[in-house]
């Protein structure tokens, strides 16, 4: 075809001439070959002449105006040149006018779209497009001042933007459209100030009616509110006069209503920032703000940036006398108990200004300030008490009953000061002052006041594990539950045993029941987890194993001689059990598993294990080694001599191994306290650092399989863990939680998140709770990532009378003195423990930790620890001087640390 040859030769003029020799139908028939040539040229080196010739050919082969317009918008990046004019001239005038109309409907500033459209309008005399897109493209083109090539019609003379607009014959027709809908130009997604620059400039010269422009701009904003940053730029450029500002009051009020409604929905700081910018830019007058005062009140319950803005607006209204006193009280109710100190301090400052400005309102303001007495932060309570003391003389005596009632919520360390200020009886303790005797114990309690005792939770009892799963369908349901949620130890153990049992009974029926379960694969993890049970179910069905299962089998094979250094010890043990279960199912030799626990903690009753091994002995079955090892690690030691004799009567190697295990009481418990950890007691500081737990390891004789031995034997370590601790870790060693925690819990990890979450499982487990368990609690208190779980763990351990508060206090002191400068977080976590009713428990921890934290330079956050200590000591009636506290209290100065030390010193006298 001659057209293709001309394109390949890069002959642009020849392409245009050849197109003129073809009919429209003949041109349309060339499209497939030109498309193929385009793809071929794109894959090889080509010249600019080839590309232009190909562009001309493809453009000239569009048959209809609609198709041509669509092609130009899709491929706009060509230069409007002489060849383009010659090509367009091949079409009739009416055809070109129709093309101009189609392009004008969706004109863009990209490439040659606007240039082609303008040329056609000027060449054919067709109506000028008036779409928003064309209007915007026109302004951008005139702002850029692009020169046209010879024979291309368009453009406007002038040295700058405004000169070109003045000289442009399009301006009389298009500029009124710009003024009628300015928001669509100014707040376009194009993020440019050029349309605004033009409109403001022309308005300044009188070419555009400024009042009409401003009014229409605000109307557009009401109909389609723009981004806050755009509004700021626009209103700064407009620089509204007071009269103009008042002239759009209705529109501004509508915008304020919309924006306040959006702030009520709240969001992240980044999400709400534009709306706050928008509101500030609108610059509402005090009278206008007064109309929406109740909307501002509602915003006080939202996130900190929103509440801060609302507080600022309400404060401004009050200062000009436009806020009703009742609304100030309501604002205090919403703000003064919020946790954000900055917000509460600002509210107290507002109340102080009210009392100074208008003494007649001082009484009401002080009653409002007294709401802060119920705040959990003692420093804020003290600030409110100081404010009341400062302005109490200006208030009449009628407010004293309300203030005295509110003072009952104060921290006990402030109660004596409040009693002296408010004219109550002498400082007999919080019980006598404010009617809460259950919260405080004095040295000589009244006859009707019981000595203080912590309110601790009931000790949780482990749940018994149900018996074996009865049907294949139930096994499939349990497997699906484990795949969906791999945190349930009982569900996993029953499902794994169910797969082995029912594969032994009727593998075909089990495979059919498992078919729906296979539709949803579990998510991949770096470590081995319980949801990998899915691969055992695939093995039952004979399905091709997943890549993860192949990796697991390879890892298990290696771990028979060397423990894994890329996964947790518990994960390696789990993988070995799963791989062994696949082997058992394939061989069909073992009808059930030995290691299924009888309690939810993972513990296995000794009598049940004796029965299971006896049943295997009768069948002549040797239990799988990893299954037997897990059963031994789980079996509960027993002093029952009859049961011990029953175990000794078992003839098999497994039975004899169990008998010896029970007779010796299992592996001896190992102390994880590191060498050099001081056993000193206050006032001598515990240490200036923290130590990794010791991991001595017990050598088993006869030895356990390597993966099982690594849980409790000589420690080999790993190279870092990606997945946090899981409940099944604890269930593998239900009687040796100290050894468990001494190992993988303190290895390097990718993230601290998720680790404290399972501490409640640890404290509900068995075995001594020593250095490692307490160190995990100490870190949990400092990290404050899963505070609820850490609080529960501390309380349960205390309820089981296994919490060593001295040890925990020494560990906290050591950590906080060794670069873990999170005393404020630790105090927040300990406060959460105390507020459940465990003030004496927390005081015991603080009493040990404080001396080492109050050195020459107290640790950062010591003030918060002291504030908590004041409350705990006061509530539980603790007495006895702590020299380090007294030394800080005797220092000169008014820092919060010194002030809180003085409160604690006085409380302990």
SVG drawing of the C-alpha trace seen along z (x, -y; Angstrom):
<svg xmlns="http://www.w3.org/2000/svg" viewBox="-28 -50 55 106">
<polyline fill="none" stroke="black" stroke-width="0.4" points="0.0,0.0 1.4,-3.4 0.3,-5.1 2.2,-2.6 5.3,-3.1 5.1,-6.8 4.8,-6.5 7.8,-4.2 9.7,-6.7 8.8,-9.6 7.3,-11.6 4.7,-13.7 3.7,-15.9 3.4,-12.7 1.1,-11.1 -1.2,-14.2 -1.3,-14.2 -2.1,-10.5 -4.9,-10.9 -6.4,-13.5 -6.5,-11.0 -8.4,-8.4 -12.1,-8.4 -13.3,-8.3 -14.1,-4.6 -10.6,-3.9 -9.0,-5.8 -11.0,-3.9 -9.9,-0.6 -6.3,-1.6 -6.7,-1.8 -5.9,1.9 -2.6,1.8 -1.7,-1.6 -2.4,-0.2 -0.1,2.8 2.6,0.5 2.3,-1.7 3.0,1.3 5.9,2.4 7.5,-1.0 7.1,-1.3 9.2,1.8 12.1,0.7 14.3,-2.4 12.4,-5.1 12.9,-8.7 10.9,-11.8 9.8,-11.9 8.4,-8.4 6.5,-9.3 5.0,-12.5 4.1,-10.7 2.4,-7.9 0.5,-10.4 -0.7,-12.2 -1.8,-9.0 -3.7,-7.7 -5.4,-11.0 -6.4,-11.3 -7.9,-7.8 -10.6,-8.7 -13.8,-8.8 -16.3,-10.7 -16.0,-13.9 -16.8,-11.9 -14.0,-9.4 -11.5,-12.1 -12.3,-14.0 -11.9,-10.9 -8.6,-10.1 -7.2,-13.6 -8.1,-13.5 -6.5,-10.0 -3.3,-11.0 -3.0,-14.7 0.8,-15.0 1.6,-16.2 2.4,-19.7 -0.3,-21.7 1.8,-22.5 1.3,-23.1 0.7,-19.5 -2.2,-19.5 -3.8,-22.4 -3.4,-20.7 -4.9,-17.5 -7.9,-19.2 -8.5,-21.1 -9.2,-17.8 -12.5,-17.7 -15.6,-19.8 -16.3,-22.9 -19.4,-21.4 -17.4,-18.3 -14.7,-20.5 -17.3,-22.6 -18.8,-19.5 -15.3,-18.3 -14.7,-21.7 -18.0,-21.2 -17.0,-17.7 -13.6,-18.8 -15.0,-21.9 -17.3,-19.8 -14.3,-18.1 -11.4,-20.3 -8.2,-19.9 -4.9,-21.8 -3.0,-18.7 -1.0,-18.8 -2.7,-20.1 -6.4,-19.6 -7.1,-23.3 -4.9,-24.5 -6.9,-22.3 -10.2,-23.4 -9.4,-27.1 -8.0,-26.8 -11.2,-25.1 -13.4,-27.7 -11.5,-30.6 -11.2,-28.8 -14.9,-27.7 -16.6,-30.5 -18.6,-27.9 -20.0,-28.8 -17.5,-29.3 -17.6,-26.3 -18.8,-27.4 -18.1,-24.3 -16.3,-24.6 -13.4,-22.5 -13.0,-24.8 -13.1,-27.9 -10.4,-26.5 -8.2,-25.5 -8.6,-28.9 -7.4,-30.6 -4.5,-28.3 -3.5,-28.8 -3.6,-32.5 -1.6,-32.4 1.1,-30.4 1.1,-32.6 2.1,-29.8 3.0,-30.9 1.3,-29.3 3.0,-27.9 2.5,-29.5 -1.0,-29.0 -2.3,-27.9 -5.0,-30.3 -5.3,-31.3 -3.5,-32.8 -3.6,-36.5 -0.8,-39.2 0.5,-40.7 3.4,-40.6 1.6,-39.1 -1.6,-37.3 -3.8,-40.3 -2.7,-42.0 -3.4,-38.9 -6.9,-38.7 -7.6,-42.3 -6.5,-41.8 -8.3,-38.4 -11.6,-38.5 -12.7,-35.4 -12.7,-37.5 -16.1,-39.3 -17.9,-35.9 -15.9,-33.8 -15.1,-36.2 -18.8,-36.6 -19.0,-32.8 -16.0,-32.8 -17.6,-35.4 -20.9,-33.5 -19.2,-30.2 -15.8,-31.3 -15.6,-28.4 -15.4,-25.8 -12.2,-27.6 -10.6,-28.8 -11.2,-25.5 -10.5,-23.2 -8.4,-20.0 -5.7,-21.7 -4.3,-23.4 -3.2,-26.6 -3.7,-30.3 -3.9,-31.4 -7.7,-31.7 -7.9,-33.5 -5.1,-35.7 -6.9,-36.7 -10.3,-37.3 -8.9,-39.3 -6.7,-41.4 -9.6,-42.1 -11.8,-43.0 -9.3,-45.4 -9.2,-47.2 -13.0,-47.3 -13.3,-44.9 -15.1,-42.4 -17.7,-43.4 -16.0,-42.5 -19.2,-42.3 -20.6,-39.8 -17.4,-37.8 -17.3,-37.6 -20.9,-36.6 -20.8,-34.0 -17.6,-32.6 -19.2,-32.0 -22.3,-30.6 -20.1,-28.0 -18.3,-27.3 -21.7,-26.5 -22.7,-24.2 -19.4,-22.4 -17.1,-23.2 -13.5,-23.1 -10.3,-22.1 -9.4,-24.3 -6.0,-25.2 -7.5,-26.5 -10.0,-28.6 -7.1,-30.2 -5.3,-31.2 -8.4,-32.5 -9.6,-34.6 -6.1,-36.0 -6.0,-37.0 -9.5,-38.6 -8.7,-40.5 -12.4,-41.2 -13.3,-44.5 -15.6,-44.6 -18.6,-45.5 -17.8,-42.6 -17.3,-40.2 -20.8,-41.2 -22.3,-40.9 -21.7,-37.2 -22.8,-36.5 -25.5,-34.1 -23.2,-32.1 -20.5,-32.0 -23.1,-30.8 -24.0,-28.0 -20.4,-27.0 -19.8,-27.1 -22.8,-24.8 -21.5,-22.4 -18.0,-22.4 -19.1,-22.0 -21.1,-19.1 -18.1,-17.5 -16.0,-18.1 -18.7,-16.3 -17.8,-13.2 -14.2,-13.6 -11.2,-11.8 -7.5,-11.8 -5.5,-15.0 -4.7,-15.1 -8.3,-14.5 -9.7,-17.3 -6.9,-19.9 -8.4,-21.3 -11.8,-21.8 -10.2,-23.7 -8.3,-25.8 -11.5,-26.5 -13.3,-27.6 -10.6,-29.9 -10.3,-31.5 -14.0,-32.3 -13.4,-34.6 -16.8,-34.5 -17.8,-37.5 -18.4,-37.0 -22.2,-37.5 -22.1,-34.8 -20.2,-32.4 -22.7,-32.9 -25.4,-31.5 -23.5,-28.1 -22.2,-28.1 -24.0,-24.8 -22.3,-23.2 -19.0,-24.3 -20.0,-22.6 -20.7,-19.3 -17.2,-19.5 -15.6,-19.4 -16.2,-15.7 -14.2,-15.0 -10.5,-14.5 -7.9,-16.9 -7.5,-19.2 -11.3,-19.6 -11.9,-20.1 -9.1,-22.7 -10.6,-24.7 -14.1,-24.6 -12.6,-25.6 -10.9,-28.5 -14.1,-29.7 -16.1,-29.4 -13.4,-31.3 -13.5,-34.1 -17.3,-34.3 -17.1,-34.4 -14.5,-37.2 -16.9,-39.4 -19.9,-38.6 -21.7,-36.4 -21.6,-33.1 -24.3,-32.1 -22.9,-31.0 -24.7,-27.7 -22.8,-27.0 -19.5,-27.6 -20.5,-25.1 -21.4,-22.6 -18.1,-23.2 -16.3,-22.4 -18.3,-19.2 -17.1,-18.1 -13.5,-19.1 -12.2,-19.0 -12.1,-15.2 -10.6,-14.6 -7.1,-12.9 -5.4,-15.6 -3.6,-17.9 -3.2,-20.7 -7.0,-21.0 -7.7,-20.8 -5.1,-23.4 -6.6,-25.7 -10.0,-25.3 -8.8,-26.1 -7.0,-29.1 -10.3,-30.2 -12.1,-29.9 -9.3,-31.9 -9.8,-34.7 -13.6,-34.6 -13.1,-35.0 -10.6,-37.9 -12.7,-39.7 -16.0,-39.4 -15.8,-38.6 -19.6,-38.1 -19.0,-34.9 -16.2,-33.7 -18.3,-31.3 -19.8,-29.6 -16.4,-29.4 -14.8,-27.8 -17.5,-25.2 -16.9,-24.4 -13.2,-24.2 -13.8,-21.8 -14.9,-19.2 -11.2,-18.7 -10.9,-17.2 -12.2,-14.0 -9.4,-13.9 -7.1,-10.9 -4.0,-13.2 -3.0,-14.6 -1.1,-17.6 -4.4,-18.8 -6.2,-18.3 -3.6,-20.4 -3.9,-23.1 -7.6,-23.3 -7.2,-23.4 -4.8,-26.3 -7.3,-28.1 -10.0,-27.6 -7.8,-28.9 -6.9,-32.0 -10.5,-33.0 -12.3,-31.6 -12.5,-35.0 -14.4,-36.5 -17.0,-33.7 -19.7,-33.7 -20.2,-31.0 -23.0,-29.3 -20.5,-27.5 -18.7,-25.9 -21.0,-22.8 -20.5,-22.1 -16.7,-22.5 -16.5,-20.3 -18.5,-17.6 -16.3,-17.8 -13.2,-17.7 -14.1,-14.1 -12.8,-13.1 -9.3,-14.6 -6.3,-12.4 -5.6,-11.7 -2.4,-13.5 -4.3,-16.8 -7.1,-16.1 -5.4,-17.9 -4.8,-21.0 -8.4,-21.0 -9.7,-20.5 -7.7,-23.6 -8.9,-25.6 -12.6,-24.8 -12.9,-25.1 -13.7,-21.5 -12.6,-19.6 -8.9,-18.9 -6.9,-16.6 -8.2,-13.3 -7.8,-11.6 -9.9,-11.4 -12.4,-9.1 -13.5,-11.7 -13.3,-14.6 -15.2,-13.4 -17.1,-10.4 -15.1,-7.6 -13.8,-5.5 -13.3,-2.4 -10.6,-4.2 -8.2,-5.0 -6.7,-3.4 -5.2,-5.4 -2.8,-4.1 -5.6,-4.0 -8.8,-3.2 -12.2,-3.8 -14.1,-0.8 -16.4,-0.8 -13.6,-1.2 -12.1,2.1 -8.4,2.2 -7.6,1.6 -7.4,4.7 -6.9,4.8 -9.8,5.8 -8.3,8.5 -10.0,10.6 -11.1,14.2 -8.4,16.7 -9.4,18.1 -9.8,21.8 -8.6,23.6 -11.3,25.1 -11.4,28.9 -10.9,29.9 -13.8,31.8 -13.4,35.4 -12.4,36.5 -14.4,35.2 -17.2,37.7 -17.6,37.2 -15.7,36.3 -18.0,33.4 -17.2,32.0 -13.5,32.4 -13.8,30.4 -15.7,27.6 -13.0,27.5 -10.2,27.3 -12.0,24.4 -12.2,22.6 -8.5,23.0 -7.7,21.8 -9.8,18.7 -8.5,18.1 -5.2,19.7 -5.2,18.4 -7.4,21.1 -5.2,23.9 -8.0,26.2 -9.6,26.0 -6.2,26.8 -5.4,29.8 -8.8,31.3 -8.7,30.7 -5.2,32.2 -6.2,35.3 -9.5,35.5 -7.6,35.6 -5.5,38.4 -8.4,40.4 -10.8,40.1 -8.2,40.6 -7.4,43.9 -11.2,44.8 -12.3,43.7 -9.9,41.5 -12.3,41.2 -15.2,39.9 -12.9,37.4 -11.4,36.2 -14.9,35.5 -15.8,33.6 -12.7,31.5 -13.3,30.4 -15.1,27.1 -12.3,26.2 -9.7,26.3 -11.3,23.3 -9.8,20.8 -6.0,20.9 -4.6,19.4 -2.4,16.3 1.3,16.9 3.5,16.2 7.2,16.2 7.0,18.5 5.0,21.7 1.5,21.2 -1.6,23.3 -3.3,22.4 -0.7,24.5 -3.0,27.3 -4.5,26.6 -1.5,28.5 -2.3,31.6 -5.9,31.5 -4.5,31.3 -2.4,34.3 -5.5,36.2 -7.1,35.4 -4.0,36.3 -3.9,32.8 -0.6,31.3 1.2,29.7 1.5,25.9 5.0,24.4 4.8,23.6 4.2,27.2 7.2,28.3 9.3,25.7 8.0,27.0 8.9,30.6 12.4,29.5 12.8,27.5 11.6,30.3 14.1,32.7 16.9,30.2 15.7,29.7 16.1,33.3 19.8,32.5 19.9,28.7 17.2,26.4 15.9,23.7 17.5,20.2 14.9,18.5 11.7,19.5 10.7,19.6 11.5,22.7 7.8,23.2 7.1,22.8 9.7,25.4 8.1,27.8 4.7,27.1 6.0,27.7 7.5,31.0 4.2,32.1 2.3,31.2 4.8,33.0 4.7,36.1 0.9,36.1 1.1,36.2 3.4,39.3 1.1,40.9 -1.9,40.4 0.0,41.7 1.2,44.8 -2.1,45.4 -0.2,46.9 -1.3,44.6 -5.0,44.3 -4.9,41.1 -2.5,38.6 -1.1,38.8 -0.4,35.1 -3.9,33.7 -4.2,31.7 -7.0,32.2 -7.0,28.5 -7.1,25.3 -3.7,24.3 -2.1,27.3 -1.8,29.4 -2.3,33.2 -3.7,35.3 -1.3,38.1 -4.0,40.7 -5.3,39.9 -1.8,40.2 -1.3,43.6 -4.6,44.8 -3.6,43.6 -0.2,45.3 -1.8,48.4 -4.3,48.4 -1.4,48.1 0.5,50.9 -2.5,53.2 -2.6,52.4 1.2,53.0 1.7,49.4 4.8,47.4 3.8,43.7 5.4,41.2 8.4,39.6 7.5,35.9 3.9,36.7 5.3,38.6 7.7,35.8 5.0,33.2 2.8,35.4 5.6,35.7 6.2,32.0 2.5,31.5 1.8,34.2 1.0,32.9 3.3,34.3 1.4,36.3 2.1,37.8 -0.6,40.4 1.3,43.7 -1.4,45.9 -1.1,43.9 2.7,44.1 2.5,47.9 0.1,48.1 2.6,46.2 5.4,48.5 3.3,51.5 3.4,50.4 5.8,52.7 6.5,50.5 9.4,48.1 6.9,45.2 5.3,46.5 8.6,46.8 9.6,43.4 6.4,42.0 6.9,43.8 10.3,42.4 9.2,38.9 6.4,39.0 8.6,40.5 11.2,37.8 8.5,35.1 9.6,34.1 12.5,31.7 13.7,29.7 12.6,26.0 15.4,23.7 16.1,20.3 16.3,17.7 17.7,15.0 21.0,13.9 24.3,14.0 25.0,10.7 21.4,9.6 21.4,7.9 19.2,9.1 19.5,5.8 16.5,4.0 15.8,0.3 17.2,-2.2 20.1,-0.9 19.3,-1.1 18.7,2.2 21.0,1.6 22.0,-0.6 21.0,1.7 19.0,4.8 20.1,8.3 19.0,10.9 17.5,14.0 19.7,17.0 18.9,20.0 20.8,22.9 18.8,25.8 18.2,29.3 19.8,32.3 17.2,35.1 18.2,38.7 17.1,40.4 17.1,37.5 14.0,36.0 13.8,35.3 15.8,32.1 12.8,29.8 11.3,30.8 14.7,30.7 15.3,27.2 12.2,26.0 13.7,26.9 17.3,28.2 20.5,26.2 19.5,23.0 20.7,22.5 19.0,19.2 17.8,17.8 18.5,14.9 15.4,12.9 11.6,13.4 9.1,11.8 5.8,13.1 4.9,12.4 4.3,14.9 1.2,17.0 -0.9,18.9 0.3,22.3 3.8,21.4 2.6,21.5 0.5,24.6 3.6,26.5 5.2,26.0 2.2,25.7 4.4,26.4 7.5,24.5 6.4,20.9 9.6,19.5 11.8,21.5 9.5,20.6 9.7,16.8 13.5,16.9 14.0,18.0 12.3,16.7 10.4,13.9 13.6,11.9 15.1,12.6 15.5,9.9 12.2,9.1 10.9,7.1 8.3,5.3 7.2,5.0 3.5,5.1 1.6,8.3 4.1,9.7 2.4,8.6 -1.0,9.7 -0.5,13.2 0.9,12.5 -2.5,13.5 -2.0,17.0 1.4,17.1 0.2,16.1 -2.6,18.6 -0.2,21.3 1.8,23.4 5.3,23.5 7.2,20.8 6.9,17.2 10.4,15.9 12.7,13.4 11.7,13.9 7.9,13.8 8.3,10.6 10.7,9.0 8.1,9.6 5.5,7.8 8.0,5.0 8.6,4.5 4.8,4.7 4.2,1.9 6.9,-0.3 5.9,0.4 2.2,-0.3 1.2,1.3 -1.3,3.8 -2.0,2.3 -5.2,4.2 -3.4,7.5 -0.5,6.5 -2.9,5.1 -4.9,8.4 -1.6,10.4 -0.4,8.4 -3.8,8.7 -4.1,12.4 -0.6,13.1 -1.3,11.0 -4.6,12.9 -2.7,16.2 -0.3,14.8 2.6,15.3 3.5,11.6 6.8,10.6 6.3,6.9 9.9,6.3 11.3,8.1 9.0,6.3 9.9,2.9 13.6,3.6 13.2,4.6 11.3,1.4 13.9,-0.7 16.7,1.1 15.0,0.6 14.1,-3.0 17.7,-3.7 19.1,-1.9 17.8,-4.0 14.2,-2.9 13.0,-6.4 9.3,-5.6 8.5,-6.3 5.4,-8.2 4.2,-5.2 5.0,-2.9 3.1,-5.1 0.1,-5.1 0.1,-1.3 0.5,-1.0 -2.3,-3.5 -4.6,-1.3 -3.7,1.6 -4.3,-0.5 -7.6,-1.9 -9.0,1.7 -8.7,1.6 -5.1,2.8 -3.6,-0.3 -1.6,1.7 -0.1,4.0 1.0,1.0 2.4,-0.8 4.5,2.3 6.0,2.0 6.6,-1.7 8.0,-1.5 10.8,0.6 11.3,-1.2 11.3,-4.9 14.5,-5.0 16.6,-4.1 14.6,-6.5 15.1,-9.6 18.8,-10.1 20.7,-13.3 18.8,-13.7 15.5,-11.9 14.5,-9.9 12.3,-11.6 8.7,-11.0 9.5,-10.7 6.8,-13.2 4.1,-10.9 5.4,-8.0 5.4,-10.1 1.9,-11.3 0.7,-7.7 2.6,-6.8 0.9,-9.6 -2.5,-8.2 -1.6,-4.6 0.1,-5.2 -2.8,-7.4 -5.5,-5.0 -3.8,-1.9 -2.6,-3.7 1.1,-3.2 3.5,-4.8 7.2,-5.0 9.8,-7.4 11.6,-6.8 14.9,-8.8 15.2,-9.4 11.7,-10.8 12.5,-13.1 15.7,-14.3 13.9,-15.3 11.1,-16.9 13.6,-19.0 15.1,-20.5 14.4,-24.1 12.3,-24.8 8.8,-24.2 9.1,-21.5 6.4,-19.0 8.8,-16.3 9.7,-18.2 6.0,-19.1 4.9,-15.5 7.8,-14.3 6.6,-16.7 3.1,-15.3 4.4,-11.7 6.6,-12.6 3.6,-14.1 1.4,-11.2 3.9,-8.7 4.2,-10.5"/>
</svg>
